[in-house]
Amino acid sequence: QVQLVESGGGLVEPGGSLRLSCAASGSIFMYYMGWFRQAPGKQREFVAAITRDNKTNYGDSVKGRATISRDNAKNRVYLHMNSLKPEDTAAYYCNAHHVLYNTDDWGQGTQVTVSS
């Protein structure tokens, strides 16, 4: 089990960019890492994921605008997003999925608001 802490959220103007960070309390080597988001009144939505060998996958709503990366030495995962839209407004959550035990750990989330 790892504790996850997200950072980097805030208020961004439409068309802007941001980088979210997720810091894990321990090694993330055995985890698929991902980002999800949840807007008020909506279900949690998949944003991006990265495997241990850096294969990536993106949700349709962010494809082409998002880049996920990981730094196993620092136990961190990042999400860079550009061309932000008001519909990107949501709480963004970091997820760690253990490849052997199939367990999931979640962070507390960081709020991203896209507005002028």
Order of alpha helices (4+ residues) and beta strands (2+ residues): beta-beta-beta-beta-beta-beta-beta-beta-beta-beta-beta
